[in-house]
Amino acid sequence: MLEEESTGTGAAAASDAALDAYSRAVIGAVEAVGPAVVSVYVGGGGAGRAGAGSGVVVTPDGYLLTNEHVVRRAASVRVSFVDGRSTTAQLIGTDPATDLALLRAQAGALPYAQLRAAPRLRAGQLVVALGNPLGFESTVSAGVVSALGRSLRSRHGRLIDGIVQHTAQLNPGNSGGPLVDTHGHVAGINTAIIAHAQGIGFAVPAGTAQWVLSEILTQGRVRRAWLGLAVRERTLELRRVRALGLSARGAVEVLSREPASPAAAADLQPGDLVVAVDDTAVDGIDALHRALSQVAPGGQLRLSVVRRMQRLSVVLTAREPPA
């Protein structure tokens, strides 16, 4: 009997130790990043407050990230901190394709968090979401990474790749808040939930957020390659696939091209079928978008094109879309 009690006591102690370790990890993440998390209040131009969300300061001079959908059509923005301070914020730039926006708080000596890509982020890893859901400021929820490398379609139709799926509870108002790892680094910016689902949240990864931040600060906007094509997805006949030695039946058909565009300069024609970019098969529009995301304006792409029953190689120099 004494041995059973002793064993039970040991198991309870081990359980308490594990629980304490979990608590310490969450508390450490909150203490490291919590002071840099802000409430974002958006004014609608004469109609008072139009919306609210969350954000996180990521530089010592007050630049902060939030979601683009939080500040869309904002006439004014204010941010408030956990210490009670409140200040106006300037909208520096947005990137609807990743649902990210960059603001700058008009105040000095602000706490900030480290935005750092986490190459060792793994499924099952503990993460913490910080934000202000439904107006409840400084709310903490913990969960685990459910999956990496998810794709989520933005409001502009592009796929955001590398999305982090996690189980930390999110609600309206969490948008734009940080997803934090146990080292106190911002691993992502929370962006979306699935309506009527529980434990399914998504965050734009820190690496993508870093790139968007850098593009806006150095270029004033996020630059993306543009070819000047209108396209649709097309399934090829099996005989054509075999005759041309293609690796997939999917392709992207050119419907039209913009005048004075890279596509026009390369003489791509309506009816041409794009089957590969730089030796990577293109079986649909999303694959073409992914290929374009790998090249900066001014860079070259080599398209493998089927024109009737001929396979051609076409080189284009991508550039930014017209204003």
Secondary structure, DSSP 8 states (H G I E B T S, - for coil): -HHHHHHHHHHHHHHHHHHHHHHHHHHHHHHHHGGGEEEEEEE-SSSSEEEEEEEEE-STT-EEEE-HHHHTT-SEEEEEETTS-EEEEEEEEEETTTTEEEEEES-SS----EE---TT--TT-EEEEEE-GGG--SEEEEEEEEEEEEEEE-TTS-EEEEEEEE-S---TT-TT-EEE-TTSEEEEEEEEE-TT-SS-EEEEEHHHHHHHHHHHHHHSS----B--EEEEEEE--HHHHHHHT-S-SEEEEEEEE-TTSHHHHTT--TT-EEEEETTEE--SHHHHHHHHHTS-TT-EEEEEEEETTEEEEEEEE-B----
